[in-house]
């Protein structure tokens, strides 16, 4: 409830949270809807039950409140009362026949809530009325499961004494004893055993309570179970024993206890892995590893994949573990698994450089490691590591691959060294068909670099001309883009080089290269030639592809025409315009080639397209922009001029897009003054508005573009045109602080009646906007022009705005500050605004005019509460010392000023307030969440505040609605607090566990709303360890 802002709560709910019974009675007597619903479908009775306010609940029920109303989570008031541990509220609801067996969306009954929340009184009240004690929730858990998980011994005993089934199983076949053992509630475990719980019961994965306790390091529970002579080597469905679990999670104290009690240290699981394998792989298993080796574990035992513990340590990079295995355990360094991999292979494969170094230092055999150099998953860094080890003993290998899978033949083809290439081709050792990691052959490299001689040599040597790389590109694709691709051909470069590049393409075509082949993106060689502007290549390819021009014109994924226009290749575009049938083909977004050329500013391309009758009235799909919109938005003046001079310009000059924006608006938005002038001169409507009522003048004014504003005003744009919220350009200029523009617009606005147009639809004047945004220069100009003389409009006056932003210099002289003016706004007064911004001068000014220091806003916050919540230290100090505010006032959530200062972490504000508190009851005052200032200060880490509160007698054992004391409130969230409480209660009579211990993931604690997890992670991956 507290997370729902009071702004969205009904007055009745606000009164309930304020514990104002008189207000509740008043509202009920005035026909306030007693069953009204808030955002989460909760009723006022839900709120009262949550608070445990029995008197208010009685008033609501008497007035017709539905005791079985359900919120969006299907929680009833009875659920709320039980979860909040409000015994009297539960009894009242039961008295009025509340449904006791009702279930929420997780199928929790009120008894589940009580069991999870330690609410024994509520449970005692509920049990006589329930249909059964073993009703399961959605996860199959009974109230006993929840009570056992929570560790409330008395509640567990109550349920058992009333007949709860101690062997009830949830959907994963876990019993209450599993949860108690996993969490470490040893007394609850003992109680369950005394009532017949089976200590060897198994869940669906074969985990016994001993497995659970061992996995989470619950040493006391383990000791207790071992004293009951349970089977220590009992396997789960993966063959893992309790010792496996302890070693996997690094629970060395538990592992020691199990070994001392005779656990088999060499017992394999169903994958053949022993506890030593799991500890070697574990990030926290070093101590367990030492324990096992010292107790005679077999360090060379192999699992079903042939992996030894050293393999596991090498795979996971456990350096310390590998040292222990080698030095203390005499592990066999070159032991091979079933795939022939030694620990060195595994370490290199997974990039464990430190392990590689360690293994080599300790004598690992490196002669068998060559195979890893060609491993598809071998990264360059790993290969370098291996090359340093291996290659010094090898000879030169012309087929050796570099980090990208390229051979010497690739390098020769790419560099254009035809003599070197021929020498390699004539060598019997060179392999012509080797491809690099991207599937490219030496022919791809030769074609990409436009080297005709290398291309000819490779083709004559047998290279496949239509060979595709991994992207589906043939050598012809690369040749079509060659001179731009390799960056060699530039303006005025040697004609012989250009000719060589052209011959490369020509030779490939003569040798059977298919020009219609498309790569994985749908691009053919024609697309590449167009994209790179190779006119000669494009001409040759179009000639060869003449019989399949329809395929060339296809817009899937984009046509060659689009590519030539997008990259600004005029000559290639001209060739395509003369060859292709349609120039208005669209891409997937509905853009034509003209649209792209105009957007990119390629005026020569726009000219070519317009000359060949390309349509400029077509709109793209998403925003419905024409080519004119695109040119105006990007400020492409030359392209825009070509478009507006066309015969059809009248059809597009004021054409709106999906937002109602014209080209003029987009030009103004981009501050493209030249484009604005051209469009206005060509007849664009200056006052055209988009769907939100914004004109081009609104846009130019907001951006502070003086030139665009002047151009628009010269062409008759109205300075008082309104948007959909009634804002004029004057409002926007005032808010942005553009003083010169404001003067310009004011001159234009004087021609109209300011009384008709100076207020927006919320009653704000430009002066409001200037004051709110702290634009003193604009405020001065507006006051000089007497635009603030009319104070009609919104009750949140310009004075509020000025106080909020500490701008008093103008308003102090202009406004007549009287008491009525101070209270013009029903909720937040000017004093609140000044407190919010920490404006001490404003506070002095407003208080001098008789402002009420204890006035409250809609959240029932006084000015000092607002200042404390905002951390305005000087404002808090001034109000406390000069105005003596009432510090007992509370907001809608029962927070005092001290609560609010602590909630926001404002330590100095809290200390100042504490210095003025003489009433000791305020020290221990609780809010709606039953939190005292000490709870909140502890949570926020306000050490000095906590120290002062303790010295002033703050109650250290008081609990909030979650049952947390101030000490537990230090935890970052409820789950951590619950765990901390459990750990502290467990640690009291027993020595602390070692710091390295961690918990397993198999039993996942804390269920949402109830304290036990709805789903629990599986440890099934252990079987693959």
N, C-alpha and C positions, 0 to 999 in steps of 0.2 A: 504493500500500500504506500509506503513512504517513498517509493521510487516514482510514483505517479505524481506529477506536479500538481500542486494545489490549484493552479490556474484551470485545470481540467476537471476539478471535483465540484460537485454541487455544493451549495451553501450548507445543506444538511450534513454532508460528509465532512466539510470543513469544521463545522461546529462539533461534530463527534470527535474529530482528531484534536480539537482544542479542549475537549472534555468540558464543554460549556453546556450543561444540562438545560439551563434556562433558555438558551438560544435554540436548542433542539426542540424543547417544548413549544416555543414560540413558532418555529417553522412548521411543526406538525399541526399546530392549531390553525395555521394559515394555509393548510392544504398542500404543503410540500409533499411531493411524491415519495412515499416511504419505501417504495420498491424501485426507485430510479437506478439506472445502470450507468457505470462509468466506462472508461475506455476498455477495461478488461472484463466488463460485464459483472462487476462486483456491485452489491447493493450496500446501502448504509448499514444493514445488519452485519454484513461481512466485516465492515470496518470496526463496528462496536465489539464484535466477537474477537477480532484480532487484538483489540486493546484490552479485552476482558472487562469492559465497562458494563457491569451488570445492570446498573440503574438505567443507563441509556438503552441497553438491549431490551429491558422491560418496557420502556416507553415505546420503542419501535414495534415490538411484538403486539402490544396493546393497540397500536395504531394500524395494525394490519400487515406488518412485515412478514414476508414469506420465509419461514424458518428453514425451508429446504431449497431456497434459491441457489442456483449454481452459476459460478463465473465461467469464463472461457476455458479454464482448466478443469471444470466440473467440480470445483471445490465448493463445499457448502459452509455456512457459518460454523457448523459443528467441526468440520475439518480445521477451520481457522482457530477456533477456540482450543482444540486439542493440541495443535501444533505450537500454539503460544503458551501452553501449559496453564491455561486459565480454567481451573477446576470449577469455580462457581459459575462461570459462563457456560461450561459444558452441562452442569446440572440444570441450569435455567432452560437451556435449549431442549434437554431431554424431558423436562417438565412440560414443555409445550410441544411434545411429540415430534421432535426432530428425528429424521430418518437416520438411525444409528449404523445401518449396514450400507449406506450409500458409498459409492466409489468414484474417485476422480478419474482423470484421463489415464493415469498410470495404475488404476484399479486399487488405489490405496483407500482403505476405510479410515474413519477417525481413529480407530484403535491402532492401525499402523502408524499414524502420525504420533499418537501418544507414546507408543513403544520406541519410536526413533528419537523422540525429543525428551526422554527421561521424565515424562509427565505421568508419574505413578498415580497421583490423585485423579487425573483424568481417566486413566486406564481403569482404576477401581470403579469409577462412576459408569464407564462404558460397558465393562464386561458383563454385568447382569442383563444387559439389553441386546447383546450381539447374538447373531444366529449361530456363530461358531468361532472358536479361537484360532482355527487353522485356515481361515480364508486367505487365499493367495493373491498377491498383486500381479501385475503384468509379468514380472520376472519370476513368478512362482514363489515369492517369499512371504512367509507368514509373519505376524507380529513378533513371534519368538525370534525369527531371523534378525529382525531389526533391533530388538532389545539386546540380543547377544552381540551384534555388531557394535551397538552403542556402549556396551560394557556396563549396563546398569544392573547390578547384581540383584537388587531388590525387585526390580521390575521383571527380570527373568524368573525369579522365584515365584512372583505373583502369578505369572502366566502358567508356569508349570504346576503350581498348586491348584489352579483352576481347570487343569486338564489339557493344556496345550501339548501337542504331539512333539516330543523331543526329537523324533526321527524324521520330521517333515522335511521334504526336499524341494528345492527350487527347480527351475527349469534346467539348470546345469547339474542337478542332482546333488547340490551342496546342502548340507545340514547346518543347523545353527552352530554346531561345534567347529565346523570348518572356519566360519567367520570369526568366532571368538579366538580360535587358535591363530589365525592369520594376523589379527589385530594385536594379539598379545594379552587378552583378558584372561589371565590364568585362573582367577577366582571364578569367573563365569564358566570356564572349561571344567573346573572341579565340580561346580554345581550341576552342570549338564551331565557329567559322568555319574554323579551321585543319583541322578534321576534316570539312569539307564541309557545314556548316549553311547553309541558304539564308537570306540576310539579307533577302530580300523575301517570305519565306513569310507566309501570312495565316491567321488563325484564322477561326472560323465567322462572325464579325462583320466580317471584312476588316481586322483590325488587324495591322500588320506590327510587327517588333521596334522600328522607329523610332517608331511610334505609342505603343507601350508605354513606351518610355524617355521620350518627350516628355511623356506624360500624368503621369508620376511625377517629372518634373524631374531625370532622370538625365543631367546635362550631359556627363559623360565618355563615357558610352555613345553619346549623340547625336553627339558629336564623332567618335568612332571610326567609327560607321556612315556618317557623312557623308564621311569620308575614303575609305570604300569606294565612294563615288559611288553611293549608293542613290538611288532616285527620291524627291525631297523632297515632291512634290505628289501622291503616290499616295493615292487616296481609299479609305476603308473603305466598308462597305455603306450607310452614311448619307451618304456623300460628304464626310466630314470628313478633312482631311489632318492631318499631324503638327502643323502650325501651328495648326489649329483646336483640337487637343487641348491644346497648350501654353497657348493663350489662354484656353480654357475653364477651365483649372485654375490660371491665374495664374502659369505658369512663365516669367517674363520673361527669365531668362538663356537658357533653351532657345529661346524665341521669337526672341531677338536672334541666336543662332547660326543658326537656320533662315533668317531674313531675310537675314543676311549671306551665306548660301550660295545665295541666289536663290529662296527659296520665294515662291510667288505670294500676295501679301497680299490680293488681291481675289478669290481663287478661291471661288466659292459651293459650299456643300454641296447635297444634293438637296432641301433645303427653301429653297434660295436664300440662306441665311445665310452671310456671309463671316466670317473670323476676327474682324473688327471687331464684328460682331453679338454673337459669343460673349464677347468681352472686355468689351463694354458691359454684358452681362447678369451677368457673373461678379462675385462679391463680392470677389475678389482680383485682378481683371483691369485695374486702373488703369494699372500700368506697361506692360502689354502694349498697352493702348489708346493711350497716348502714343507708344509705339514705332511702332505701325502708322500713326498719323496723321503722325508725323514722317517716315515713309517713303512718304508719298503715298497712303495708303489712302483710298478713296472714302467720305466720311462720310455721303453721302445715298443710298447704294445701298439698295435695298429687296428684301426677300426675297419669297417667293411669296405671302405674305399682305399684302404691301405695307408691311411694317414696316421702318423704318430703324433704324440703331443707336441713335438718340435715343429711338425708341419703346421699345427694349429697356431702355435705362437708366431711362426713365420708369416702365416697368412694374415693374421690380425695385427701384426706389428708389435707384439709384446716383447720388447727388448729385454727387460729385466727377467721375464719368465724364461726366455731363450737362454740367457746366461746361466740361470739356475739349472736348467735341464742339461746344458752342456757340461758345466763345471762340477755341479754337485751330483748330477744323476747319470753322468756318462752316456748321454743320449747319442745315438748313432747319427752322425751328421749327414751322411749320404744315403740314408734309407729312402728307397723309392716307393711311391704309392702305386696303385693299380694302373695309373696312366703313365708311369715312368718318371714322375716328377719328384725330385728331391726337395728338401726344405729350401735349398737355394733357388730352384726353379720357381717355387711358390712365392718366395719373397720377391724375386725379380718380377714375376707376373703381376703382383699386386703393388709394385712400386715401393716396397719397403726397403729403402736404401740403407738405413742403419742396420737392418737385419742382414742384408747382402754382405755388407762390410764385416759384420760380426761372424757370419758363417765362413766367409773366405779367410778371415784371420784365424779361425779355428780349424782350417784345413779342408774346407769343402772342395769337392772336385768340380773344376770349371770346364772340363773338356766336353761335357755333354750339354752345354748350354746354347750352342749355336742355333738350335731349333727355335729358340725364343725370339731370335732376331726377325723372323718372318711371321710371328704371331699377329693375327689381325687386330688384337686389342693392345698390342705393345705400343706405348706412348714414346715419343722421341726421347724424353729424359731417361726413360728406362733403357732404351736402346743404347744411348751414349754410355750409360753405366756398363752395359754388357760389352760394348765394343772396346772400351778401355781394357776390359779383362781379357777379351778373346782375340781381337784382331792382330795384336803384335806377332802372333805365331802363324799368321796366314799369309798366303801370297796374294798378288793383285787379282781381282776377279772382275772382269768387265761386265758381268751380269749382276754385280752386287747392287742392291737397292739402297737409295738414300732414304731420308726420313719420310719422303712423300711417295715412295715406291717407284722412283724413276731410275733408269739405268743410264749408262754412258751413251747409249743410242738416243735416248730422249734428249740428253744434253746437247749432243751434236746436231740433232734435227732442229732443236729450238734455237741454237746459236747460229745456224746457217753455215756451219763448217762442212762443206760438201766433201772435202778431201778426207777429213776425219770420219765422216759418216760412211764413206765408201770403204775406208780401211776396216771399220767395224763390221760392215756388211759382208766384206770378203773374208772375215774371220769366221771360222767354223763355230767358234764359241758364242758369238753374239746371237741373242734370241730376238727375232723381229717382232714377235707378237706379245711381248711383255707390256702390260698396262700399269699405269701408276694407280694410286689409291682412288682417283676419280675416274678410272676406266679409260684413260686417254693413252693412245698408242703413240709411237714416235711420229707417225703420219699426221696425227692431230696437231702436234707441236710444229711441224714443218708448215702445215697449211695455215695455222694461226699466225705465223710470222711471215707469211707471204713469200716463202723461199721456193721458187719454182724448181731449181736444180735439186734441192733436197727432196722435194715432193716427187719429182720424176724418178730419182734413184730409189726411193722407198717403194713406189708403186711397181717399178720394174723388178724390184727384189721380191715382190709378192705381197706387199701390204694391201689390206682390204680397204677399198675406197669408201665403202658404205658402213664401215665399222662404227658402232655407236658407243659413246662414253656413258657414264652413269646418269648423265642428264639427258641422254637421248640425242646428243649432237654428233653429227658425222664430220669428217674433215672439211666437207663443203660448207657447213655452217661457219666454221672458223675462218675459212678462206674468204667467205663473203664479207666478213667484218675485218679482214686482216690488217689493212694499213692503219686503221684507227686503233685496232686491238693492240698492236705491238708498239704504237706510238712512234713509228719511224718516219711516216710520210707527213710532211708539213708543207705549207705554201711555198712555191718556187723550188721545191726539192727536185733532185735529178730525175729526169723523165725515165731513165733506164730502170730506176727502182720502181716507179709506178708501173712500168711495163712488166717488170718481173712479177709483181703482185698479181697483175691481171692474167699473166700466163699461167700462174699457179691455179687460179680458178678455172681457166679455160681447159687446162690439161686434165683436171679432175673431172670436168664434165665430159670431155672426150673419152676418158677412161671408164665411163659408166657411172659416175656419181649421180645419185637421184636427187634432183632439185626439189622434189615434192615431199621429201622426208621431213617429218616434224619432230622436234624434241619433246621432252616430257611436259613442257609448258605450252606446246602447240605451235611453236615458231618454226618456220621453214627458213631456208637460206635467203629467200626474198625478204623476209622480215629483218634478218640481220643486215643485209645490204642497205635496206631503207633506214634502219636505226642508226647505222654508222655513216650514212650519206655517201656511199660508194656508187656514184652514178653509173660508171662503166660496168661495174659488177651487176648492178640492178638491171641495167639494160640487157645485158647478156642473159641473166636469169629469167627476165620477163619474156624474152624471145624464146627461150627453151621451154618456158611454162605457158606459152600462149594458149595451148589447148586446155589448160585447167585454170583459167583466170578466175573462175568463180571461187575456187579454193583459195586463190591468192587474195581475193576481196573479202574473204570471211572475217568477221569481227571477233572470232573466238581464237585466242583470248582478246586480241586486238589486231586491227588491220595494219598492213605496211604503211598505209596512208597516215594513220594516227602516229606511227612511230616517226616518220619523216617530219610531220608537223610538230610533234612534241620536242624533237631535238633540233628543229630549225634548219633542216636541210632543204633549201629552196629548190635546187636543181633536181634533187631526187624527187621532191614533191611535184615539181612540174612534170617530170617524166611519168609519174604515177597518175597525175590528173589527165594526161593525154592518153594513157593506156587503159585505165579502169573505167567502168561504166558509171558507177555511183560514187559521188563524192560526199554523200550524206550518211554513209554507214556509221553506226554508233558503236561505242565500246560498251562494256557491261554496265557502266554507270550512265549511259545515255548521251555521252559527249561525242560530238563530231570532231573531225580534224580541225575545223575552223575554231571551235571552242578551245581546243588545246593550244593552237597557235596564238590566239588572242590572249589567253590566260598567261602564256609564257612570254608574250611581248615580241613575237617574231613577225614584225610588220610585213617583210617581204613575202613570207609564207601566207599571211592573211590576204595580201594583194593577189597572189597567185590563185588562191582558192576562190576569192570573189570573182576574179576574172573568168574562172571556169564555172561560174554559176553555182557555187556552193551556197546552201541556204543558211541565212543567219537568224531566222526566226525560230529555229528548233530549240527546245529546252531539254536540259539533262534531267534525269529521273528524280534525283533526291531533293535538290533545292529548287528545281525548276528555273535554273539560270539559263539565260541565253548567252551567246558569245559576248554580247555587250555587257551583261552583268559581270562576266569573268574579267573582261578588260578593265572595267571601272573599278572593281574590287582590288585589282592588282596595280592600278595606276598606269596602265599601259596606254599612254596618250596617243601614240601613233596608230596603234591598232584601233582604238576607240574612234579616232577621227575617220579612219577608213570605213568603219561600220555605220556611223551616223550619217555619212555622206551617201550611203546607198539608197536605192530607190524605195526599199521597204523600211527605212529607218523610223517612219512615223508609227509603224506597227509594234516596234520594240522599245522605243525610247522611254515610255512609262509603263512597260510591262512589269507586273509584280512577280516576285518569286513566292514560294510557299509561305513565307513570313510577311508577305505584302511589301517587301523591299524593292524599290526601283534601282536602276543603275545610279541615279543621282544620290540616293541614300548611301549606297555602297562606296561611292567616290568620296562623299563627305566623311563617312566612317573611317576611311583610309587616309584622310587629310590630303587627298589628291586634288589640289586647287585647280590645276590646269584642266583636269577632267570635269570638275564641277562647272567651270566656265564654259567649256565646250558643250556640255549637255544643256545648260540653261540657255545658251545662245541658239541651240537647235530645238528649243521648245519644251524642254522637260518641265513638268509642273513643280514649282518650288515648294508648295504646301502639301504635296501628296504625302499621305501617312500610311504607315504599315499597320498590321493587325493590332498592335499595341498603342497605336496613335502617335508613334514617334515619327517625326518628320526629319528631313535632312538637316534642318536647323537645330533640332534637338541634339542630333548626333554631333554636329560641328561645335555647338555650344558646350556640350559635356566634355569634349576633348580639348577645348580651348583653342580651336583653330580659327584665328582671327580672320585670315584671308578667306576661308570658306564661308564664314558668317557674313562677312562684308559682301561677298559675291551673291549669297542667297538673299540678303536684305535688299541689295540693288535690284534684284529681279522680283521683288514684291513678296518675299516670304514674311509671314506674320510672326512678330516677336512674342505674341500671346496665344499662339496655337497650343492646344492642350493634348496631352497623351491620354491614355485610358484611365489614368489616375488623377487627371486634372492638372498635371504638372506642365508648366510652360518652360521654354528655354531659360527664362529668368530664374526659376527654381534650381535648375541644374547648374547654371553658371554660379549662382550664389553658393551652392553646396561645394563646388569645386574650387572656389576662391579665385576665379578669373576676373579680377577687378576691371581691367580695361574692356573686356568683353561685356561686362555687366553695364558699364556706362554706355557702350554702343547700343545694347539691347534696350536699356531704359529710354534712350532717345527715341527709338523706334516704337516703344510701348506707350509713350506719352500721347501718341495719336489715337489710342483706344481708351476706353473707360476703365481705369484700373480697379474700380470697385466691382466690376463684373468679372474680372479675370485674374485678380491677384491671389485668390485662394485656390488651393488644389481641393480635390474632393474629400480630403480629410480635414480640411479647414486650416491648412498650413500655408503661411505666406513665404515668400523668398527670405524674409527676415528670420523665420523659424529655421529654415534650412541653413542659412549662414551662421546663426548662433549655435545650432546643434553641432555643426562641423568645425566650429572654432574659426570661422573665416572673418576676422575682425575688420579687415579692409572692406570686404563686401558689405558687412553689417553697417559700417560707417556710411558707405555710399547710400544704402537703402534708407537709413535714418535721415540722412540729409535730404532725401527726396520725399520725406514724410510718408513713406509707404508703410511705416509701422504705426501710424497714428490711429488706424482702424484696428482695434483689438478683437474684432469678431473672429469666430472660427474655433479651432480646437482648444479645449481647456488646458492642454499642455502648452503653456505659453512660451514665447521666445525667451522669457526670463528663465524658465526651467532649462531651456537649451543652453543659455549662457552660463547659468550656474553649473550645469553639468560639465561645461568645457572651460570654466574659469574665465569667461570673457565678460567682465562687468563694466569695463571702462565706458562703453556707450550707453548701456541700458540703465545704469545707475542714475544717469542724468535724465533719461527720457521717460522712464516708467515711474508712475506714482505708486510707491510701494505702501499699500495699506493692508490692514489685516484681512480684508475680504480678498484682496489680490493674492495674499499669501496662501489662501485656502481655495483658490479657484479650482484646482484639480482635486476631485473627490478622493483619489487614492494617493498618488505620490505627490507630495508638496514640493515647492522649491527647496525647502530645507533638506528633503530626501535627496534631491538632485545634487545639491552642494556637498552633502555627506558622501554620496556615491563617488564623487570625483575628488574628494579630499580638499575642497576649496574652502579654506578657513576664512578668507576674506568674505566669501559669499555667505558663510554661516553667520559671521558677525553682522553683515548687512541685513539678512533676513530676520535674524533673532531680534535685532534692534527695531524692526517693524512689527514686532509682536507675534512672530510665528510660534506655533505650539510645538514644544520640544518633544512631546510624547505622542504626537499624531502618528497614526499607523496607516500603512498602505494596504493594498488588497491582500498581501500575504501576512498582514498584521505585524509588519516590521516597522519599528520606530527609526528615526534617523540614526541614532547611535548603533542600532543593530545593523543597519545598512553599511555604515562606516566600518564596523567591526568585521563584517563579512567580506568587505572589499579590501581590508588591510590598510585603511587610511588612518595611520597612527596619529598624525597631527590632528585630524578631525575628531577622532575618538577622545584624545586628550583634551581638546578644546571643549567639547560637549560635556565631558565628565566634570571638568573643573569650573566651567562658566555657566552651564545650563542645568546641571544636576538632573539628568534624565532618570526615569524610573527603570532600574535594572531588573525588576521582577517581570517585566513584560515578556510575553512569549509569542512566537509566530504560530502559524497554523500547524506546525509539527512540534509544538511545545518547546522549541529551542529558545533559550535566552540569548542575550548578546554574548555572554561568555561561551555558550555552546557554539554559536556561529563563528566566533573568532577561532575557536579550536578546530572546528570542522574545516575551515579554509586554511588552517596551518599558520595563522597570523599570530605569532608568539607574543610580540610586543603589545599588540592590542589586547590579548588575553591578560597579560600581566598588568596593564593599565586598569582594566576592568576589575581584576582581583584586588587591586589597591583601593578600590572604592566600595567593595562589598563588605558590609558589616553584618549582614544577615547570614548566619551559618547555613540556613536551609538552602540558600542558592548554590552553595558549594556542592551539595548532593542532589540538586534538582535534576529530574530526569525528563528527557524528551519523549516523543511518542514511541521511540524504539527502546525506551527504558534505559537510555544511555545517559550517564552523568558526564560532566565535563572531563572527569578523570579518564573515563573510557576513551573519549575522543582524543584527548591530548596524548594518551599513551599510544593510540593507533597512529597518530601523526608524528610521533617521535619528538614531542615538545618537552624536552627534559626539564627545563626550568619551570615551566607551567606545572608539570607533574610534581616537582619538588615542592612548589608553593601550595598546591592543592593538598598534598599529603600533610604538610605542616599545618594546614587549616582544618584538618580533621576529615578529609575526604574518605568515604567508606571504601576500603580496598576489597571487600568481599561481596559487594553488591553485584548483581548479575543483570545483564541486559536481556532483551527478548530472545536472544540466542542462547542464553544461559552462560554467557561469558563474563568473567570478572575483568576488571581493568587490566590485570596482568595478561590474560588471554587476548584482550583487545589489541595487544601489540602485534599480533599475527596479521599478515597482510590480507587474509580472507578467512571466511568461516571454516572452510575445510582445514586450513592450516591450524586455526585455533582449536578445532576439535582434535586434530592429531596431537597438537602440543599438550592439550589437556590429558589425553590418553597416555602420552609418553611420560609426562610428569608423574601421573598417578602410578605408572608402572615402575618408574625409576626410584621412587621413594625407598622401598625396602631392599632394592637390589643394586649391585654395582652397575655403573654406566657401561653401555656397549662401546666397543672401540670405534674411533672416528671414521674409519674407512668403510664401515658397514653400509650397505645399501639394501633396498628392498626389491623384491622381484615384481614382475608385472603380471603374474598369473592371477593374483587376487587383487582386484582393483577396488579400493574402498570408496565409500561415500556415494550413496544414491541420491540423485537430485530430489530435493524436497524431503527425503526421509533418512539420509545418512548411510545408505548402502547403494553401491553402484548398480545402475540399471543393466549394464553389460560389463562383462569382465574380459580382459584380454586373455588370450590363450598362450600357453607356453609350448605350443606344438612345435615351434621352431627348434626346440631343444633336441628334438630327435634328429636334426640335421647337423648338430654341432660337430 
